[in-house]
Amino acid sequence: MGHCAKENRLTQAEFRCTACGHAAHADVNAAINIW
């Protein structure tokens, strides 16, 4: 957790971590991170 890279957001809706491979809808992922 904590890996930040612009490559993590291939599209507006898709988040895929380039470090660990975690994938989620970007809005859901943002809500989890803000929590």
Phi, psi and omega in degrees: 000147178100359179282120180244126177204140180297336179292345178294336182249088180287326175227172179299324186264344186252131173245128175218115182291127180283345180274315186242348178090359178303134179231141179198162171296135187303320180292320178294315179299318179297318180298320178295317181293326179287325181307000000 
